[in-house]
Amino acid sequence: MSEMENTIPVDGYTDTPILPGTRWNVHDPRRPMPRIVTPAPYDRPYEPPSDARMLFDGRDLSGWIGKDGAARWKVENGYMEVVPKTGDIWTRESFGDGHYHVEWAAPTEVKGTGQGRGNSGVFLMRLYEVQVLDCYQNPTYADGTTGAVYGQFPPLVNACRAPGEWQTYDIFWFGPRFEGDRLVRPARITVVFNGLPVQIGQELMGPTVWRKVPAYHPHPDAAPLQLQDHGNFVRYRNIWYRPF
Ligand code: MG
């Protein structure tokens, strides 16, 4: 399989603040883009381990809610699909530290460029986004690519499969801890994307923000898992969680 090298991002910002500890602006198109790696072929969804809590088994969205109460995304053929403009959806229950397994697919019909192509996201605790984006032959700013901690840390590699193919995230999450208003432990994340590590024990700067430097604010140790409606027909299936 031939690989198309990253070219120049089609979007990004240079009028944003500098990210602490880096020489880059938030969403900087000049920040080096992740190297492209072709992952091993996808076999089939792997069964949840015995101690996993199934959050979406492909049948219904009874465990999920949206802005008007009900989650209004479409469910068919064992997956859910974003219905644009119905908004983000999140689990009824709250979760904290643990292993989150999520499978997703970008729309087969390729539309849009940069952040406009197959955009969605997995928000841990409704605050911290692991970016979902179709970055297959689609250059965009590094901190917004697939597997990025959006607006903070690009993934180590770009392991995207072609649009329409199923892709896997295994996210190992340690949420932040607060004592009163004080942050005593920042969040830490490891993300395995299509079998390749793209974030390894990465400490987060704070919740996901757009065009801003993140900053923590106190919140409980558990919160729902949220999926983003960014206006594109992204699909999800086989979502489960195991506490550590
Ligand atoms: Mg997103």
Boltz pocket constraint, residues with backbone or C-beta under 6 A from the ligand:
constraints:
  - pocket:
      binder: B
      contacts: [[A, 119], [A, 120], [A, 121], [A, 130], [A, 131], [A, 132], [A, 228], [A, 230]]
      max_distance: 6.0
